[in-house]
Amino acid sequence: MLDKSIPYKEVWMKRKLTLPILAAALPKGFSFQFYQVGDEKAWSEIETSVLEFENTTEAMRYFKRTFAPYKEKLAQQMLFVVDPNGKKVATCTAWQKEIQGESYPLFHWLAVDPKYQGLGLAKALVARILQIFQTMMPEEATIYLHTQTWSHDAIGLYEKFAFSLMAENLDGTVNDDYPAVIEILNRLRK
């Protein structure tokens, strides 16, 4: 869940695709499932549960604008974790971002319903999404990730998977938030 008690600052991270992927498995009874038509409701509920959106209506609007036009891609790149009862409880997407005609691989929207946090679902999702990128991308690719200081626990997880902080934005411009990001993360890690 987002920690909104600290200042919001934008964070960009990157990782070389060729780096080894930390092994991580789902707990017994949980499984992975790719997006199927209708899963936008589950995505909206999961993302709202971690405070990424004020409500599911706002989340659904974002989904329809950003993801809905790409149902074929979603079926191969948006992943859910399903609990033993068949409920979708976590999600992440191997996506792309277009900037000035260039496509960048983007590790996107990792979220675990707070009732299921602490079970290793996020770790297993990160590992599986990185494997999906390996099948999609050439070996020399770099994967990018956008997050915020409110997700400082997730930043620590990403670093375990060899993502590193970037001083610049994805478009190569200076991330003016970077010095504050370093200061906030250092303070939180003491």
C-alpha positions in Angstrom: 0.0 0.0 0.0 1.2 3.5 -0.7 2.8 5.4 2.2 1.3 8.9 1.7 2.8 10.1 5.0 6.0 11.0 3.1 6.4 13.5 0.2 5.5 12.3 -3.3 8.5 12.3 -5.6 8.7 10.6 -9.0 11.1 7.7 -9.3 12.5 6.1 -12.5 14.4 2.8 -12.4 16.1 0.6 -15.0 17.4 -2.9 -15.3 19.3 -4.8 -18.1 17.3 -7.7 -19.4 20.4 -10.0 -19.4 20.8 -9.8 -15.6 19.8 -13.0 -13.8 16.3 -13.1 -12.3 16.0 -13.8 -8.6 14.0 -17.1 -8.2 10.6 -16.6 -6.6 7.6 -18.9 -6.6 3.9 -18.3 -5.7 2.7 -19.8 -2.4 0.9 -23.2 -2.6 -2.6 -22.8 -4.1 -2.0 -19.5 -5.8 -1.5 -19.3 -9.6 -0.8 -16.9 -12.4 -3.4 -16.0 -15.0 -3.2 -13.7 -18.0 -5.8 -11.0 -18.6 -9.1 -12.1 -19.9 -12.0 -9.9 -21.1 -13.7 -8.6 -18.0 -10.6 -8.6 -15.8 -10.5 -4.8 -15.9 -12.9 -4.9 -12.9 -10.4 -7.0 -10.9 -7.5 -4.7 -12.0 -9.4 -1.6 -10.9 -10.3 -3.2 -7.5 -6.7 -4.3 -6.8 -5.2 -0.9 -7.8 -7.7 1.0 -5.8 -7.1 -1.3 -2.7 -3.4 0.0 -2.7 -4.6 3.6 -3.0 -3.4 4.2 -6.6 -6.8 5.5 -7.3 -9.5 7.2 -5.2 -12.1 4.7 -6.3 -12.7 1.9 -8.8 -14.6 4.2 -11.2 -11.4 6.4 -11.6 -9.3 3.2 -12.0 -11.7 1.8 -14.6 -11.5 5.1 -16.5 -7.7 4.8 -16.5 -7.9 1.2 -17.6 -10.2 2.0 -20.5 -8.1 4.9 -21.7 -4.7 3.2 -21.3 -5.2 -0.6 -21.7 -8.6 -1.4 -23.2 -7.6 -0.6 -26.8 -4.9 -3.4 -26.6 -6.8 -6.5 -25.6 -4.6 -8.8 -27.6 -1.5 -7.4 -25.9 -3.2 -7.6 -22.5 -3.8 -11.3 -23.0 0.0 -11.8 -23.2 1.4 -9.1 -21.0 -1.0 -8.3 -18.1 -0.7 -10.9 -15.4 -2.8 -11.6 -12.3 -2.2 -13.7 -9.2 -5.3 -15.8 -8.4 -5.9 -17.1 -4.9 -7.0 -20.7 -4.1 -10.6 -19.6 -4.3 -10.2 -18.1 -7.8 -10.1 -14.4 -6.8 -7.6 -12.2 -8.5 -5.6 -10.5 -5.7 -2.4 -9.1 -7.4 -1.4 -7.8 -10.8 1.5 -6.5 -12.9 2.0 -5.8 -16.6 4.9 -6.0 -19.0 4.1 -2.9 -21.1 5.6 -0.4 -23.4 5.7 3.4 -23.4 6.0 5.4 -26.6 8.1 8.6 -26.5 8.9 10.5 -29.6 8.3 7.5 -31.8 10.5 5.2 -29.7 9.1 2.3 -27.7 10.5 1.6 -24.2 9.8 -1.7 -22.3 8.0 -0.7 -19.1 7.5 -2.8 -15.9 4.0 -1.4 -15.0 1.4 -1.2 -12.2 2.6 -3.9 -9.7 -0.1 -4.1 -7.0 -1.1 -6.7 -4.3 -4.4 -6.4 -2.4 -3.4 -5.4 1.2 -5.1 -8.5 2.6 -2.6 -10.7 0.6 0.6 -8.7 1.2 3.4 -10.4 3.0 2.9 -13.7 1.2 5.6 -13.2 -1.5 3.1 -12.5 -4.3 4.8 -9.3 -5.4 8.2 -11.0 -5.5 6.8 -13.8 -7.6 5.1 -11.3 -9.9 8.3 -9.3 -10.4 10.2 -12.5 -11.4 7.4 -13.7 -13.8 7.0 -10.3 -15.5 10.8 -10.2 -16.0 10.6 -13.6 -17.6 7.8 -12.4 -19.9 10.1 -9.5 -20.9 12.8 -11.9 -21.7 10.6 -13.7 -24.2 9.4 -10.4 -25.8 12.6 -8.4 -26.0 16.0 -8.7 -27.5 18.7 -9.6 -25.0 20.4 -6.1 -25.0 17.1 -4.4 -23.9 16.8 -2.3 -20.8 13.5 -2.5 -18.9 12.3 0.7 -17.2 10.0 1.2 -14.2 8.2 4.3 -13.0 7.1 4.6 -9.4 7.1 7.1 -6.6 8.5 7.6 -3.1 5.1 6.5 -1.7 6.1 3.0 -2.9 9.4 2.9 -1.0 8.8 -0.7 0.1 8.4 -1.7 -3.5 11.5 0.2 -4.5 13.5 -2.0 -2.1 12.0 -5.1 -3.8 12.8 -3.8 -7.2 16.4 -3.2 -6.1 16.6 -6.9 -5.1 15.8 -7.7 -8.7 18.6 -5.5 -9.9 16.6 -2.4 -10.8 18.6 0.7 -10.2 17.5 4.3 -9.6 17.9 6.7 -12.5 18.8 10.4 -12.2 16.9 11.1 -15.5 13.4 10.6 -16.8 12.6 8.1 -19.5 12.9 10.7 -22.1 16.5 11.5 -21.0 15.7 14.8 -19.3 16.9 15.4 -15.7 14.5 14.1 -13.0 14.3 17.2 -10.8 12.9 14.9 -8.0 16.0 12.6 -8.0 18.0 14.4 -5.2 14.9 14.4 -3.0 14.2 10.7 -3.8 17.7 9.8 -2.6 17.3 11.8 0.6 13.9 10.3 1.4 15.0 6.8 0.7 18.2 7.2 2.7 16.2 8.6 5.6 13.7 5.7 5.5 16.4 3.0 5.3 18.2 4.2 8.5 
